[in-house]
Amino acid sequence: MVASPDPASIEIRPLATQAELHACVELQRQTWGEEFSDVVPVSILKVSQRVGGVAAGAFDGDGSLLGFVYGLTGVEKGRIVHWSDMLAVRPEARNIGLGLRLKEYQRRTVRELGGDTIYWTFDPLVARNAHLNLNKLGVHVAEYVVDMYGTTDSPLHGGMPTDRFVVAWPTYDDEIDAHLVEARRVTESEDCRQSPIVTEEWIESTAGASILPHCVRVEIPLDAESMFAAAPADALAWRIRVRRATQWAVAAGYGVHGFFTDTESKRGQYVLTKRARPHSNGTRP
């Protein structure tokens, strides 16, 4: 078993040399598969940094690449925004907070460029990513997109439709703090933790109802990633179930505001409420 690196020895900085850029391409292939066709090449990793893109790596004391984050900066309705496209960490360097450090480096860089929001996607079925995004980073779920990337050639995606949450992450601390406070509030509320789970049967039973509960939950498995490879039919059934439940909830005026693990059912639970949640409005100086 490979020992985890010492977090204090890890430096996060832009990818600079040809060797570092090539190491990033290799890490992409190791993460998403040798046949993965959406690899960001060396040339784009390099030139995107000249126009506000972020291509940064986490390096150990020997200069080996342990992880990276990559994203593009652009303009949305007249304001500077950033799209975070990729983040990967080597297996031996996981569970030491490196992914969070890479994201924080990205956020500081984008804020210095004048950007107020960072967008990216994550798979709604992956519980660990739901926990990281909602409970640690303080993102706002902006949209549910059906089959966003199509069927890819990455084994990580299991040949399934690539449904994704699009999330928005403020670059300013006070807005993130407000999101985290709201996430804690709804996941610690007994009313929300005991609220109805949105299923097809529940949707049918509430058809035409004039009053709906303040909170509802959408349930996911705790280890969907293993299911993608070992039980693809089960994974696809979960994909359709979560898609239907989330689409109904959004249409009914709910927003995703929290996530917790239910120890009794041993499943993940998204908490959706009708309470407005503060988010970036692009008016920062």
Sequence and secondary structure as in RCSB ss.txt:
>XXXX:A:sequence
MVASPDPASIEIRPLATQAELHACVELQRQTWGEEFSDVVPVSILKVSQRVGGVAAGAFDGDGSLLGFVYGLTGV
EKGRIVHWSDMLAVRPEARNIGLGLRLKEYQRRTVRELGGDTIYWTFDPLVARNAHLNLNKLGVHVAEYVVDMYG
TTDSPLHGGMPTDRFVVAWPTYDDEIDAHLVEARRVTESEDCRQSPIVTEEWIESTAGASILPHCVRVEIPLDAE
SMFAAAPADALAWRIRVRRATQWAVAAGYGVHGFFTDTESKRGQYVLTKRARPHSNGTRP
>XXXX:A:secstr
      GGG EEEE  SHHHHHHHHHHHHHHH TT S    HHHHHHGGGGT EEEEEE TT  EEEEEEEEEEE
ETTEEEEEEEEEEE GGGTTSSHHHHHHHHHHHHHHHHT  EEEEEE TT HHHHIIIIIII  EEEEEETTTT 
S S GGGTTS   EEEEEEESSHHHHHHHHHHHHHHHH HHHHTS B  HHHHHHTTT S   SEEEEEE S HH
HHHHH HHHHHHHHHHHHHHHHHHHHTT EEEEEEEETTTTEEEEEEESS      S   
